[in-house]
Amino acid sequence: MPHPVTDPQPAKTAPPAFESWGRYPRYDATIVPLNWQGDFPGVMAGLHGGALPVGLGRSYGDVCLLKDGNLLQTTGMDRLLNFDPETGILTAEAGVSLAKILDFAVPRGFFLPVTPGTKYVTLGGAIANDIHGKNHEAAGSFGNHVPSFELVRSDGSRRVCSPTQNPDWYAATIGGVGLTGVITWAQLKLRPIVSRKIDYEGIQFHGIDEFLDLKRQYQHVEYTVSWVDCASTGRNFARGVFMLGEHSKAPGELKPSPEPKLSVPFDFPGFALNHTTVSLFNSVFFHKQMKAHVKTVQDYEPFFYPLDAVLHWNRGYGKRGLVQFQYAIPWQHAKEGTIEILREIAKSGLASFLAVLKAFGEIPSLGMMSFPQAGIMLALDFPIKPDLTFPLLQRLGDMTLEFGGRLYSAKDAAMTPAQFQAFYPQWQRFAQFRDPRLNSSFWERVTGGE
Ligand SMILES: Cc1cc2nc3c(=O)[nH]c(=O)nc-3n(C[C@H](O)[C@H](O)[C@H](O)COP(=O)(O)OP(=O)(O)OC[C@H]3O[C@@H](n4cnc5c(N)ncnc54)[C@H](O)[C@@H]3O)c2cc1C
């Protein structure tokens, strides 16, 4: 079934007030700020149509969009409320960014229990997508470290949710993509550190077998992630760099991070990114790590957030934007599925700079709709080429299904309803927890708004 592509050449009108990170699709919506925990649901009184709580818009597709609706922007609700250094439990409003939490926590010798590849996401957004990090095998996903939160519904009801208090609402809201209500505050259990430094190793690999050998060999290391070249075929097929890190045990500096200085100031022209530039970039990146095995000590910023060094790097994809494809395939078919899918991507010639390969561990997520599952995860960006990108995504989605995997809603702009409903067969049970006044363009697209 062809994907209903909306015109990827944006009209020459002002950009929408709120964009997701992929800048596709683009929809007009009314921004309604939530600055205080008591603002919702009162703000709904004067509004027409549905609403959706949003954070910093770091999701790639339409999970944080609502066409012609109201986006309840939570970033004004960003106060830190309480911290107990004995337990490491921080209580904060849901619109606080992980960057602000780090600025508070690191000087006190604490760090996030799980972090995505950018620190510019909110606490509420991290819970609603039940995000994962490089330590999934050791720590599970974000929700595993959230002892409790408050959920407010459009009928005015307020619930404190935890594994023992309102456990159904707790499970539905972790990974609940903003549809069960507004999370106003949450607790997060931080982990201790004694230094900003990370003991880092990078090891070249050639092919998925070598990747799997490294994964087994370094099972005990807390953070592992790989970069894989999706553009190369033949001898260089699935070459990559296996990167591992641990918080340094030697006491060191614990100061907050400086502000990033670089920013992509305008949209790159569409032609800036093509197969030749991508292949060149991948070659340079691979050979930058000239030695097959590099060992060093580095700051946590470049280790966890290399892309945050350049603000608005998504503009490098031009006005058409980008889409991301991210799957998790269970171990039973993880190897063959990954090889087949990488072959399909390389054949397409559309592969991007940023392909991340990682193993997910066995710790079960607490969310009813959470994405992670034990096996292999692959994530990469594609520039939007109207006739090519969506048919490719459709094929890759079908292949993921065939290998028993699922796609990540936070990164998606292309799943069909049939694919979504097969990836998440529990979706109808989840729909019973949806707040009737909340909706998203993602939910409309994959369920027809049930
Ligand atoms: C460079 C980059 C790297 C990334 N790396 C990773 C990664 O390694 N792992 C990973 O899992 N993800 C990753 N992501 C995705 C990102 O972590 C998630 O999309 C995250 O949820 C974005 O948070 P946000 O605050 O921007 O929320 P938004 O994108 O604005 O919203 C996300 C969802 O949360 C809901 N929501 C937001 N606030 C609330 C609230 N207060 N109450 C209820 N619902 C709410 C929204 O409705 C929406 O469904 C990455 C994104 C980028 C741009």
Ligand as a Chemical Component Dictionary entry (heavy atoms), coordinates in Angstrom:
data_LIG
# 
_chem_comp.id                   LIG 
_chem_comp.type                 NON-POLYMER 
_chem_comp.pdbx_formal_charge   0 
_chem_comp.three_letter_code    LIG 
# 
loop_
_chem_comp_atom.comp_id 
_chem_comp_atom.atom_id 
_chem_comp_atom.alt_atom_id 
_chem_comp_atom.type_symbol 
_chem_comp_atom.charge 
_chem_comp_atom.model_Cartn_x 
_chem_comp_atom.model_Cartn_y 
_chem_comp_atom.model_Cartn_z 
_chem_comp_atom.pdbx_ordinal 
LIG C1  C1  C 0 19.487 13.495 18.525 1  
LIG C2  C2  C 0 18.448 12.613 19.161 2  
LIG C3  C3  C 0 18.842 11.445 19.774 3  
LIG C4  C4  C 0 17.884 10.627 20.376 4  
LIG N1  N1  N 0 18.312 9.474  20.970 5  
LIG C5  C5  C 0 17.403 8.646  21.542 6  
LIG C6  C6  C 0 17.824 7.461  22.209 7  
LIG O1  O1  O 0 19.014 7.145  22.274 8  
LIG N2  N2  N 0 16.865 6.690  22.777 9  
LIG C7  C7  C 0 15.551 7.021  22.754 10 
LIG O2  O2  O 0 14.732 6.267  23.297 11 
LIG N3  N3  N 0 15.121 8.137  22.144 12 
LIG C8  C8  C 0 16.022 8.954  21.543 13 
LIG N4  N4  N 0 15.597 10.122 20.937 14 
LIG C9  C9  C 0 14.165 10.435 20.964 15 
LIG C10 C10 C 0 13.775 11.247 22.196 16 
LIG O3  O3  O 0 14.491 10.829 23.323 17 
LIG C11 C11 C 0 12.291 11.019 22.502 18 
LIG O4  O4  O 0 11.508 11.272 21.379 19 
LIG C12 C12 C 0 11.794 11.864 23.693 20 
LIG O5  O5  O 0 10.567 11.331 24.129 21 
LIG C13 C13 C 0 11.626 13.331 23.327 22 
LIG O6  O6  O 0 11.220 14.068 24.472 23 
LIG P1  P1  P 0 10.575 15.512 24.330 24 
LIG O7  O7  O 0 10.607 16.156 25.650 25 
LIG O8  O8  O 0 11.242 16.233 23.204 26 
LIG O9  O9  O 0 9.077  15.142 24.003 27 
LIG P2  P2  P 0 8.200  15.365 22.695 28 
LIG O10 O10 O 0 8.947  14.840 21.529 29 
LIG O11 O11 O 0 7.730  16.761 22.647 30 
LIG O12 O12 O 0 6.980  14.396 23.036 31 
LIG C14 C14 C 0 7.214  13.010 23.106 32 
LIG C15 C15 C 0 5.967  12.295 23.610 33 
LIG O13 O13 O 0 5.804  12.589 24.991 34 
LIG C16 C16 C 0 4.501  13.073 25.254 35 
LIG N5  N5  N 0 4.650  14.001 26.375 36 
LIG C17 C17 C 0 5.518  15.017 26.495 37 
LIG N6  N6  N 0 5.384  15.618 27.693 38 
LIG C18 C18 C 0 4.389  14.970 28.348 39 
LIG C19 C19 C 0 3.769  15.133 29.632 40 
LIG N7  N7  N 0 4.167  16.054 30.498 41 
LIG N8  N8  N 0 2.768  14.308 29.948 42 
LIG C20 C20 C 0 2.356  13.332 29.104 43 
LIG N9  N9  N 0 2.910  13.133 27.895 44 
LIG C21 C21 C 0 3.914  13.938 27.524 45 
LIG C22 C22 C 0 4.068  13.696 23.941 46 
LIG O14 O14 O 0 2.669  13.708 23.816 47 
LIG C23 C23 C 0 4.695  12.759 22.922 48 
LIG O15 O15 O 0 3.868  11.649 22.715 49 
LIG C24 C24 C 0 16.517 10.984 20.336 50 
LIG C25 C25 C 0 16.121 12.177 19.722 51 
LIG C26 C26 C 0 17.070 12.991 19.141 52 
LIG C27 C27 C 0 16.640 14.277 18.487 53 
# 
loop_
_chem_comp_bond.comp_id 
_chem_comp_bond.atom_id_1 
_chem_comp_bond.atom_id_2 
_chem_comp_bond.value_order 
_chem_comp_bond.pdbx_ordinal 
LIG C1  C2  SING 1  
LIG C2  C3  SING 2  
LIG C2  C26 DOUB 3  
LIG C3  C4  DOUB 4  
LIG C4  N1  SING 5  
LIG C4  C24 SING 6  
LIG N1  C5  DOUB 7  
LIG C5  C6  SING 8  
LIG C5  C8  SING 9  
LIG C6  O1  DOUB 10 
LIG C6  N2  SING 11 
LIG N2  C7  SING 12 
LIG C7  O2  DOUB 13 
LIG C7  N3  SING 14 
LIG N3  C8  DOUB 15 
LIG C8  N4  SING 16 
LIG N4  C9  SING 17 
LIG N4  C24 SING 18 
LIG C9  C10 SING 19 
LIG C10 O3  SING 20 
LIG C10 C11 SING 21 
LIG C11 O4  SING 22 
LIG C11 C12 SING 23 
LIG C12 O5  SING 24 
LIG C12 C13 SING 25 
LIG C13 O6  SING 26 
LIG O6  P1  SING 27 
LIG P1  O7  DOUB 28 
LIG P1  O8  SING 29 
LIG P1  O9  SING 30 
LIG O9  P2  SING 31 
LIG P2  O10 DOUB 32 
LIG P2  O11 SING 33 
LIG P2  O12 SING 34 
LIG O12 C14 SING 35 
LIG C14 C15 SING 36 
LIG C15 O13 SING 37 
LIG C15 C23 SING 38 
LIG O13 C16 SING 39 
LIG C16 N5  SING 40 
LIG C16 C22 SING 41 
LIG N5  C17 SING 42 
LIG N5  C21 SING 43 
LIG C17 N6  DOUB 44 
LIG N6  C18 SING 45 
LIG C18 C19 SING 46 
LIG C18 C21 DOUB 47 
LIG C19 N7  SING 48 
LIG C19 N8  DOUB 49 
LIG N8  C20 SING 50 
LIG C20 N9  DOUB 51 
LIG N9  C21 SING 52 
LIG C22 O14 SING 53 
LIG C22 C23 SING 54 
LIG C23 O15 SING 55 
LIG C24 C25 DOUB 56 
LIG C25 C26 SING 57 
LIG C26 C27 SING 58 
# 
